[in-house]
Amino acid sequence: MAEEGRRAVRSGVVAGLTLVLGAAGLASAAGEKAVPAKLARASVHFEQNATDGDVEVVFIGGEAPGRVDPDHPFVKLVVEAAKGIYEHDMLVVPMIGGSGPNHAFIEHLKVPIATAGVGYPGSRAHAPNENMRLDLFLNGTRHTARIIQMFAESG
């Protein structure tokens, strides 16, 4: 399947637009089983709305989404650790886009995942000129240290 996907991408570059989707872009609370249905809808939408009809949608694989209970004690610890470090309280989002091993940790190892980002709207995430503000980096470091300290003290 990987070689087939690569061929589709190559031919798409020459012949038109190829939209390559991973599971992270199609994830939902329903999990990995929702990907084929969402891929089919995305494929039909892009193929019907292409100006020249030369569009191909290729699913090259991905990961299942991971979702953590926002009331999990570890999530609450992460939120509590942020108090007094940032200007605002943390926003808890049980499931976000992106990729990573979250599903494996949550579903197979049965451990929660909580992330504490240091980005800001002008960070240009994943672009060639991605950047980070020093003040947010330092606050993120303080937050991480406090998470480790509070987790160690919790027993």
VEXRO-220385 format. One record per atom (N, C-alpha, C): residue in one letter; x, y, z. Coordinates in steps of 0.1 Angstrom, whole numbers, padded with zeros to 4 digits, always signed. Layout:
N
AXYZ;...
END
This chain:
155
M+0008-0012+0000;M+0000+0000+0000;M+0009+0013+0000;A+0020+0012+0007;A+0029+0024+0008;A+0034+0028-0006;E+0038+0018-0014;E+0044+0020-0027;E+0032+0025-0036;E+0021+0020-0035;E+0009+0024-0043;E+0006+0039-0040;G+0007+0043-0027;G+0005+0057-0023;G+0015+0066-0029;R+0028+0061-0029;R+0039+0069-0034;R+0036+0072-0049;R+0032+0061-0057;R+0030+0063-0071;R+0018+0073-0073;A+0008+0072-0065;A-0003+0081-0067;A+0001+0095-0064;V+0010+0098-0055;V+0014+0111-0052;V+0023+0116-0064;R+0032+0107-0069;R+0040+0111-0080;R+0031+0115-0092;S+0022+0106-0095;S+0013+0109-0107;S+0005+0122-0105;G+0001+0124-0092;G-0007+0136-0089;G+0001+0149-0091;V+0013+0148-0088;V+0022+0160-0090;V+0022+0164-0105;V+0023+0154-0114;V+0023+0156-0128;V+0009+0160-0134;A-0001+0152-0130;A-0014+0153-0136;A-0024+0162-0130;G-0022+0166-0117;G-0032+0174-0111;G-0029+0174-0096;L-0040+0176-0088;L-0039+0177-0074;L-0041+0163-0067;T-0032+0159-0059;T-0034+0148-0050;T-0035+0152-0036;L-0045+0149-0029;L-0047+0153-0015;L-0043+0140-0007;V-0033+0141+0000;V-0028+0130+0008;V-0032+0132+0023;L-0040+0123+0028;L-0046+0124+0041;L-0041+0113+0050;G-0037+0117+0063;G-0034+0108+0073;G-0046+0107+0083;A-0045+0097+0091;A-0056+0095+0101;A-0058+0107+0110;A-0047+0114+0113;A-0048+0126+0123;A-0058+0136+0117;G-0058+0138+0104;G-0067+0148+0098;G-0081+0143+0097;L-0084+0131+0100;L-0097+0125+0099;L-0102+0119+0112;A-0094+0121+0122;A-0097+0114+0135;A-0110+0119+0141;S-0117+0111+0149;S-0129+0115+0156;S-0129+0107+0169;A-0139+0110+0177;A-0141+0103+0190;A-0145+0088+0187;A-0150+0085+0175;A-0154+0072+0172;A-0142+0063+0170;G-0130+0069+0168;G-0118+0062+0167;G-0114+0058+0152;E-0105+0049+0151;E-0100+0045+0138;E-0111+0040+0128;K-0121+0034+0133;K-0132+0029+0124;K-0139+0041+0116;A-0138+0053+0121;A-0144+0064+0114;A-0136+0069+0102;V-0123+0065+0102;V-0115+0070+0091;V-0120+0067+0077;P-0123+0054+0074;P-0128+0051+0061;P-0140+0059+0056;A-0150+0061+0065;A-0162+0068+0062;A-0158+0083+0059;K-0150+0089+0068;K-0146+0103+0066;K-0137+0104+0053;L-0129+0094+0051;L-0121+0095+0039;L-0130+0095+0026;A-0140+0086+0026;A-0149+0086+0015;A-0156+0099+0013;R-0161+0105+0024;R-0167+0118+0023;R-0158+0129+0017;A-0146+0129+0023;A-0136+0139+0018;A-0132+0136+0004;S-0131+0124+0000;S-0128+0121-0014;S-0138+0126-0024;V-0151+0123-0021;V-0162+0127-0029;V-0163+0142-0030;H-0161+0149-0018;H-0162+0163-0018;H-0151+0170-0027;F-0138+0165-0025;F-0128+0171-0033;F-0129+0168-0048;E-0133+0156-0051;E-0134+0152-0065;E-0146+0159-0072;Q-0157+0162-0064;Q-0168+0169-0070;Q-0166+0184-0071;N-0157+0189-0063;N-0155+0204-0062;N-0142+0208-0069;A-0135+0199-0075;A-0123+0203-0082;A-0127+0211-0095;T-0120+0221-0098;T-0124+0229-0110;T-0122+0222-0123;D-0112+0213-0124;D-0109+0206-0136;D-0112+0191-0135;G-0117+0187-0124;G-0120+0173-0122;G-0108+0164-0120;D-0097+0170-0120;D-0084+0162-0119;D-0079+0161-0104;V-0087+0155-0096;V-0083+0154-0082;V-0083+0139-0077;E-0074+0136-0069;E-0073+0122-0064;E-0071+0123-0049;V-0078+0116-0041;V-0076+0116-0027;V-0070+0102-0023;V-0058+0103-0016;V-0051+0090-0013;V-0050+0090+0002;F-0054+0079+0009;F-0051+0077+0023;F-0039+0069+0024;I-0029+0074+0030;I-0016+0067+0031;I-0014+0061+0045;G-0023+0061+0054;G-0022+0055+0067;G-0022+0066+0078;G-0021+0061+0090;G-0021+0071+0101;G-0023+0063+0114;E-0026+0071+0124;E-0028+0065+0137;E-0042+0067+0142;A-0046+0059+0151;A-0059+0061+0157;A-0058+0073+0167;P-0069+0080+0169;P-0068+0091+0178;P-0068+0086+0193;G-0063+0094+0201;G-0063+0091+0216;G-0071+0101+0223;R-0079+0096+0233;R-0087+0106+0241;R-0085+0102+0255;V-0083+0113+0263;V-0081+0111+0277;V-0093+0117+0285;D-0097+0111+0295;D-0108+0116+0304;D-0103+0129+0310;P-0110+0140+0308;P-0105+0153+0313;P-0106+0153+0329;D-0113+0144+0335;D-0114+0143+0349;D-0103+0134+0355;H-0095+0128+0347;H-0084+0119+0352;H-0075+0126+0362;P-0071+0120+0373;P-0063+0127+0383;P-0050+0133+0377;F-0044+0126+0367;F-0032+0132+0362;F-0034+0144+0354;V-0045+0145+0347;V-0049+0157+0339;V-0051+0168+0349;K-0058+0165+0360;K-0061+0175+0370;K-0047+0180+0376;L-0038+0171+0378;L-0025+0175+0384;L-0018+0185+0374;V-0018+0182+0361;V-0012+0190+0351;V-0018+0204+0351;V-0032+0205+0352;V-0039+0217+0352;V-0035+0225+0365;E-0035+0218+0376;E-0031+0225+0389;E-0017+0230+0389;A-0008+0222+0383;A+0006+0226+0382;A+0008+0239+0374;A-0001+0242+0365;A+0000+0254+0356;A-0004+0267+0363;K-0011+0266+0374;K-0016+0278+0381;K-0004+0286+0386;G-0005+0299+0383;G+0005+0308+0388;G+0017+0309+0378;I+0018+0300+0368;I+0028+0301+0359;I+0024+0309+0346;Y+0012+0306+0342;Y+0007+0313+0330;Y-0003+0324+0334;E-0006+0333+0325;E-0015+0343+0327;E-0029+0338+0329;H-0033+0327+0322;H-0046+0322+0322;H-0046+0307+0326;D-0057+0302+0331;D-0058+0288+0334;D-0057+0280+0321;M-0053+0268+0323;M-0051+0259+0311;M-0065+0255+0306;L-0066+0254+0293;L-0077+0249+0286;L-0076+0234+0284;V-0085+0226+0289;V-0084+0212+0288;V-0092+0207+0275;V-0085+0201+0266;V-0091+0196+0254;V-0089+0181+0253;P-0099+0173+0255;P-0097+0158+0256;P-0091+0151+0244;M-0092+0158+0232;M-0087+0152+0220;M-0084+0163+0210;I-0071+0163+0205;I-0067+0173+0196;I-0062+0166+0183;G-0061+0174+0172;G-0055+0169+0160;G-0040+0168+0162;G-0034+0162+0152;G-0019+0160+0152;G-0016+0145+0152;S-0004+0142+0153;S+0000+0128+0154;S+0009+0126+0165;G+0011+0114+0168;G+0020+0110+0179;G+0016+0097+0184;P+0023+0092+0194;P+0019+0079+0200;P+0009+0079+0211;N+0000+0090+0211;N-0010+0091+0222;N-0019+0079+0223;H-0024+0074+0212;H-0033+0062+0212;H-0026+0050+0219;A-0014+0048+0215;A-0006+0036+0220;A-0005+0037+0236;F-0001+0049+0240;F+0000+0051+0255;F-0013+0049+0262;I-0024+0055+0257;I-0037+0055+0263;I-0043+0042+0263;E-0044+0036+0251;E-0051+0023+0249;E-0043+0011+0253;H-0030+0010+0250;H-0023-0002+0252;H-0016-0002+0265;L-0010+0009+0269;L-0002+0010+0282;L-0011+0015+0293;K-0023+0020+0290;K-0033+0024+0299;K-0028+0035+0308;V-0020+0045+0302;V-0016+0056+0309;V-0021+0069+0302;P-0025+0079+0310;P-0030+0091+0304;P-0019+0100+0297;I-0023+0108+0288;I-0014+0117+0281;I-0019+0131+0284;A-0011+0140+0288;A-0014+0154+0289;A-0003+0162+0283;T-0006+0172+0274;T+0005+0180+0269;T+0003+0194+0274;A+0014+0201+0275;A+0014+0215+0279;A+0022+0222+0269;G+0015+0228+0259;G+0022+0235+0248;G+0027+0248+0252;V+0037+0252+0244;V+0043+0266+0246;V+0042+0274+0234;G+0033+0270+0225;G+0031+0277+0212;G+0022+0290+0214;Y+0022+0298+0204;Y+0013+0310+0204;Y+0009+0312+0189;P-0001+0320+0187;P-0007+0321+0173;P+0004+0324+0162;G+0014+0332+0166;G+0024+0335+0156;G+0036+0326+0155;S+0035+0314+0161;S+0046+0305+0161;S+0049+0298+0148;R+0040+0298+0139;R+0041+0292+0125;R+0045+0278+0127;A+0038+0270+0135;A+0041+0256+0138;A+0044+0248+0125;H+0055+0241+0125;H+0059+0232+0114;H+0063+0238+0101;A+0063+0252+0101;A+0068+0259+0089;A+0083+0260+0090;P+0089+0264+0079;P+0103+0266+0079;P+0108+0277+0088;N+0099+0286+0091;N+0103+0297+0100;N+0095+0296+0114;E+0093+0283+0118;E+0087+0281+0131;E+0095+0287+0142;N+0088+0293+0152;N+0096+0300+0162;N+0088+0298+0176;M+0095+0301+0186;M+0090+0300+0200;M+0094+0313+0207;R+0085+0318+0215;R+0089+0329+0224;R+0096+0324+0236;L+0107+0331+0240;L+0115+0327+0251;L+0107+0327+0264;D+0098+0337+0266;D+0090+0337+0278;D+0081+0325+0280;L+0075+0321+0268;L+0067+0309+0269;L+0075+0296+0271;F+0087+0295+0265;F+0095+0284+0267;F+0099+0282+0281;L+0103+0294+0288;L+0107+0293+0302;L+0095+0289+0310;N+0083+0295+0307;N+0071+0291+0315;N+0068+0276+0313;G+0069+0271+0301;G+0067+0257+0298;G+0077+0248+0306;T+0089+0253+0307;T+0099+0245+0315;T+0096+0245+0330;R+0091+0257+0335;R+0087+0257+0349;R+0075+0248+0351;H+0065+0248+0342;H+0053+0240+0343;H+0057+0225+0343;T+0066+0221+0334;T+0070+0207+0334;T+0077+0203+0346;A+0086+0212+0352;A+0093+0209+0364;A+0083+0207+0376;R+0073+0216+0376;R+0062+0215+0386;R+0054+0202+0385;I+0051+0198+0373;I+0044+0186+0370;I+0052+0174+0376;I+0064+0173+0373;I+0073+0163+0378;I+0073+0163+0393;Q+0075+0174+0399;Q+0076+0176+0414;Q+0062+0171+0420;M+0051+0176+0415;M+0038+0173+0421;M+0035+0158+0419;F+0039+0152+0407;F+0037+0138+0405;F+0045+0129+0415;A+0058+0134+0417;A+0066+0126+0427;A+0060+0127+0441;E+0055+0139+0444;E+0050+0140+0458;E+0036+0133+0460;S+0029+0130+0449;S+0016+0124+0450;S+0017+0109+0454;G+0029+0104+0454;G+0030+0090+0459;G+0032+0080+0449;
END
